[in-house]
Amino acid sequence: MVVVPNPAVKRWLTLRMAQQMESVLGLSLNTLERAIWDWLRPDAGMERLQAQDLQIVIAHVLNVLAGHGCLCHRARLPTRACAGIDPVKRM
Protein backbone atom coordinates (compact mmCIF):
# COMPACT_ATOMS: atom_id res chain seq x y z
CA MET A 1 0.00 0.00 0.00
CA VAL A 2 1.22 3.49 -0.85
CA VAL A 3 0.03 6.43 1.25
CA VAL A 4 -0.28 9.81 -0.44
CA PRO A 5 -1.08 13.15 1.22
CA ASN A 6 -4.22 14.01 -0.78
CA PRO A 7 -6.47 12.85 -3.65
CA ALA A 8 -4.76 15.12 -6.18
CA VAL A 9 -1.37 13.49 -5.56
CA LYS A 10 -3.06 10.09 -5.71
CA ARG A 11 -4.47 10.85 -9.15
CA TRP A 12 -1.18 12.34 -10.39
CA LEU A 13 0.86 9.39 -9.12
CA THR A 14 -1.53 6.88 -10.67
CA LEU A 15 -1.33 8.62 -14.05
CA ARG A 16 2.46 9.01 -13.83
CA MET A 17 2.97 5.35 -12.95
CA ALA A 18 0.61 4.28 -15.75
CA GLN A 19 2.70 6.27 -18.22
CA GLN A 20 5.98 4.85 -16.96
CA MET A 21 4.97 1.24 -16.31
CA GLU A 22 2.01 0.87 -18.70
CA SER A 23 0.08 -0.93 -15.94
CA VAL A 24 -0.60 -0.28 -12.28
CA LEU A 25 -3.00 -3.11 -11.54
CA GLY A 26 -3.04 -4.30 -7.94
CA LEU A 27 -1.38 -1.18 -6.53
CA SER A 28 -3.21 0.22 -3.53
CA LEU A 29 -3.02 4.00 -3.17
CA ASN A 30 -4.67 5.54 -0.13
CA THR A 31 -4.83 9.07 1.12
CA LEU A 32 -3.25 9.73 4.50
CA GLU A 33 -6.65 10.25 6.13
CA ARG A 34 -8.04 6.93 4.81
CA ALA A 35 -4.87 5.08 5.86
CA ILE A 36 -5.09 6.44 9.41
CA TRP A 37 -8.76 5.47 9.70
CA ASP A 38 -7.94 1.97 8.42
CA TRP A 39 -5.08 1.59 10.92
CA LEU A 40 -7.31 2.74 13.80
CA ARG A 41 -10.22 0.44 12.92
CA PRO A 42 -10.75 -2.07 15.74
CA ASP A 43 -9.99 -5.73 15.15
CA ALA A 44 -12.91 -8.13 14.78
CA GLY A 45 -12.42 -9.68 18.24
CA MET A 46 -12.11 -6.43 20.18
CA GLU A 47 -14.62 -5.57 22.87
CA ARG A 48 -15.58 -2.19 24.24
CA LEU A 49 -14.91 -1.87 27.97
CA GLN A 50 -17.47 -0.40 30.31
CA ALA A 51 -16.22 2.44 32.54
CA GLN A 52 -16.32 0.31 35.71
CA ASP A 53 -14.39 -2.52 34.05
CA LEU A 54 -11.78 -0.06 32.83
CA GLN A 55 -11.43 1.37 36.34
CA ILE A 56 -10.85 -2.14 37.71
CA VAL A 57 -8.22 -2.89 35.08
CA ILE A 58 -6.38 0.39 35.70
CA ALA A 59 -6.49 -0.08 39.49
CA HIS A 60 -5.20 -3.65 39.11
CA VAL A 61 -2.30 -2.66 36.83
CA LEU A 62 -1.31 0.28 39.05
CA ASN A 63 -1.45 -1.89 42.16
CA VAL A 64 0.75 -4.57 40.60
CA LEU A 65 3.21 -1.96 39.29
CA ALA A 66 3.40 -0.39 42.76
CA GLY A 67 4.43 -3.77 44.14
CA HIS A 68 1.33 -4.33 46.28
CA GLY A 69 0.33 -7.52 44.51
CA CYS A 70 -2.84 -8.56 42.82
CA LEU A 71 -6.20 -7.04 43.76
CA CYS A 72 -8.27 -9.87 42.34
CA HIS A 73 -8.40 -12.10 45.39
CA ARG A 74 -8.96 -9.29 47.89
CA ALA A 75 -11.63 -7.52 45.84
CA ARG A 76 -13.23 -10.77 44.63
CA LEU A 77 -12.66 -9.80 41.01
CA PRO A 78 -12.97 -12.34 38.23
CA THR A 79 -9.82 -14.44 37.99
CA ARG A 80 -9.46 -13.55 34.33
CA ALA A 81 -8.19 -10.13 35.44
CA CYS A 82 -5.04 -11.88 36.74
CA ALA A 83 -4.72 -14.18 33.77
CA GLY A 84 -3.16 -11.47 31.66
CA ILE A 85 -4.47 -8.11 30.64
CA ASP A 86 -3.91 -6.80 27.17
CA PRO A 87 -4.32 -3.05 27.74
CA VAL A 88 -4.44 -2.33 24.03
CA LYS A 89 -7.12 -4.75 22.93
CA ARG A 90 -9.12 -6.43 25.66
CA MET A 91 -9.10 -7.94 29.15
GROMACS elastic network, one bead per residue, 0.5 to 0.9 nm:
[ bonds ]
;  ai    aj funct       b0    kb
    1    27     6  0.67830   500
    1    29     6  0.59289   500
    1    30     6  0.72461   500
    2    27     6  0.78048   500
    2    28     6  0.61264   500
    2    30     6  0.62864   500
    2    31     6  0.84697   500
    3     6     6  0.89186   500
    3    10     6  0.84420   500
    3    28     6  0.84828   500
    3    29     6  0.58936   500
    3    31     6  0.55282   500
    3    32     6  0.56783   500
    3    34     6  0.88365   500
    3    35     6  0.68654   500
    4     7     6  0.75978   500
    4     9     6  0.63956   500
    4    10     6  0.59580   500
    4    13     6  0.87603   500
    4    29     6  0.69816   500
    4    30     6  0.61396   500
    4    32     6  0.57691   500
    5     8     6  0.85004   500
    5     9     6  0.68014   500
    5    10     6  0.78340   500
    5    30     6  0.85316   500
    5    31     6  0.55409   500
    5    32     6  0.52123   500
    5    33     6  0.79734   500
    6     9     6  0.55935   500
    6    10     6  0.64093   500
    6    11     6  0.89594   500
    6    30     6  0.85117   500
    6    31     6  0.53251   500
    6    32     6  0.68610   500
    6    33     6  0.82322   500
    7    11     6  0.61924   500
    7    12     6  0.85802   500
    7    30     6  0.83118   500
    7    31     6  0.63022   500
    8    11     6  0.52152   500
    8    12     6  0.61773   500
    8    13     6  0.85436   500
    9    13     6  0.58638   500
    9    14     6  0.83501   500
    9    31     6  0.87263   500
   10    13     6  0.52418   500
   10    14     6  0.60986   500
   10    15     6  0.86459   500
   10    29     6  0.65959   500
   10    30     6  0.73784   500
   10    31     6  0.71305   500
   11    14     6  0.51634   500
   11    15     6  0.62280   500
   11    16     6  0.85545   500
   12    15     6  0.52255   500
   12    16     6  0.60166   500
   12    17     6  0.85309   500
   13    17     6  0.59596   500
   13    18     6  0.83787   500
   13    29     6  0.89229   500
   14    17     6  0.52730   500
   14    18     6  0.60973   500
   14    19     6  0.86743   500
   14    24     6  0.73915   500
   14    29     6  0.81698   500
   15    18     6  0.50523   500
   15    19     6  0.62521   500
   15    20     6  0.87242   500
   16    19     6  0.51776   500
   16    20     6  0.62862   500
   16    21     6  0.85345   500
   17    20     6  0.50390   500
   17    21     6  0.56681   500
   17    22     6  0.73428   500
   17    23     6  0.75254   500
   17    24     6  0.66952   500
   18    21     6  0.53437   500
   18    23     6  0.52336   500
   18    24     6  0.58519   500
   19    22     6  0.54651   500
   19    23     6  0.79900   500
   20    23     6  0.83187   500
   21    24     6  0.70457   500
   24    27     6  0.58660   500
   25    28     6  0.86699   500
   30    33     6  0.80844   500
   30    34     6  0.61377   500
   30    35     6  0.60112   500
   31    34     6  0.53384   500
   31    35     6  0.61940   500
   31    36     6  0.87015   500
   32    35     6  0.51100   500
   32    36     6  0.61929   500
   32    37     6  0.86929   500
   33    36     6  0.52683   500
   33    37     6  0.63290   500
   33    38     6  0.86890   500
   34    37     6  0.51570   500
   34    38     6  0.61379   500
   34    39     6  0.86399   500
   35    38     6  0.50647   500
   35    39     6  0.61485   500
   35    40     6  0.86309   500
   36    39     6  0.50763   500
   36    40     6  0.61556   500
   36    41     6  0.86369   500
   37    40     6  0.51395   500
   37    41     6  0.61460   500
   38    41     6  0.52736   500
   38    42     6  0.88199   500
   39    42     6  0.82920   500
   40    43     6  0.89847   500
   42    45     6  0.81792   500
   42    46     6  0.63726   500
   42    47     6  0.88361   500
   42    89     6  0.84864   500
   43    46     6  0.55040   500
   43    89     6  0.83457   500
   44    47     6  0.86585   500
   45    89     6  0.86266   500
   45    90     6  0.87527   500
   46    89     6  0.59437   500
   46    90     6  0.62495   500
   47    89     6  0.75388   500
   47    90     6  0.62253   500
   47    91     6  0.86860   500
   48    89     6  0.89306   500
   48    90     6  0.78566   500
   49    52     6  0.81644   500
   49    53     6  0.61334   500
   49    54     6  0.60486   500
   49    90     6  0.77212   500
   49    91     6  0.84819   500
   50    53     6  0.52860   500
   50    54     6  0.62227   500
   50    55     6  0.87182   500
   51    54     6  0.51029   500
   51    55     6  0.62148   500
   51    56     6  0.87486   500
   52    55     6  0.50467   500
   52    56     6  0.63153   500
   52    57     6  0.87359   500
   53    56     6  0.51001   500
   53    57     6  0.62663   500
   53    58     6  0.86805   500
   54    57     6  0.50766   500
   54    58     6  0.61390   500
   54    59     6  0.85113   500
   55    58     6  0.51813   500
   55    59     6  0.60335   500
   55    60     6  0.84611   500
   56    59     6  0.51451   500
   56    60     6  0.60142   500
   56    61     6  0.86123   500
   56    77     6  0.85346   500
   56    81     6  0.87244   500
   57    60     6  0.50914   500
   57    61     6  0.61750   500
   57    62     6  0.85806   500
   57    81     6  0.72516   500
   57    85     6  0.78096   500
   57    87     6  0.83040   500
   57    91     6  0.78396   500
   58    61     6  0.52117   500
   58    62     6  0.60790   500
   58    63     6  0.84391   500
   58    87     6  0.89120   500
   59    62     6  0.52141   500
   59    63     6  0.59847   500
   59    64     6  0.85879   500
   59    71     6  0.81693   500
   60    63     6  0.51524   500
   60    64     6  0.62062   500
   60    65     6  0.85810   500
   60    69     6  0.86461   500
   60    70     6  0.65887   500
   60    71     6  0.58440   500
   60    72     6  0.76504   500
   60    81     6  0.80250   500
   60    82     6  0.85621   500
   61    64     6  0.52095   500
   61    65     6  0.60727   500
   61    66     6  0.85287   500
   61    70     6  0.84221   500
   61    85     6  0.85344   500
   62    65     6  0.50426   500
   62    66     6  0.60259   500
   62    67     6  0.86719   500
   62    68     6  0.89729   500
   63    66     6  0.51062   500
   63    67     6  0.64769   500
   63    68     6  0.55370   500
   63    69     6  0.63534   500
   63    70     6  0.68469   500
   63    71     6  0.71901   500
   64    67     6  0.51713   500
   64    68     6  0.57214   500
   64    70     6  0.58117   500
   64    71     6  0.80265   500
   65    68     6  0.76190   500
   65    69     6  0.81479   500
   66    69     6  0.79569   500
   67    70     6  0.88069   500
   68    71     6  0.83871   500
   70    73     6  0.70745   500
   70    74     6  0.79789   500
   70    82     6  0.72623   500
   71    74     6  0.54506   500
   71    75     6  0.58367   500
   71    76     6  0.80018   500
   71    77     6  0.75464   500
   71    82     6  0.86040   500
   72    75     6  0.53863   500
   72    76     6  0.55308   500
   72    78     6  0.67196   500
   72    79     6  0.64980   500
   72    80     6  0.88996   500
   72    81     6  0.69121   500
   72    82     6  0.67727   500
   73    76     6  0.50669   500
   73    77     6  0.65295   500
   73    78     6  0.85029   500
   73    79     6  0.78882   500
   74    77     6  0.78305   500
   76    79     6  0.83117   500
   77    80     6  0.82989   500
   77    81     6  0.71522   500
   77    82     6  0.89780   500
   78    81     6  0.59577   500
   78    82     6  0.80812   500
   79    82     6  0.55678   500
   79    83     6  0.66280   500
   80    84     6  0.71610   500
   80    85     6  0.82555   500
   80    91     6  0.76465   500
   81    84     6  0.64317   500
   81    85     6  0.63961   500
   81    91     6  0.67221   500
   82    85     6  0.71905   500
   83    91     6  0.89070   500
   84    91     6  0.73489   500
   85    88     6  0.87838   500
   85    89     6  0.88213   500
   85    90     6  0.70138   500
   86    89     6  0.57042   500
   86    90     6  0.54353   500
   86    91     6  0.56693   500
   87    90     6  0.62253   500
   87    91     6  0.69804   500
   88    91     6  0.89140   500
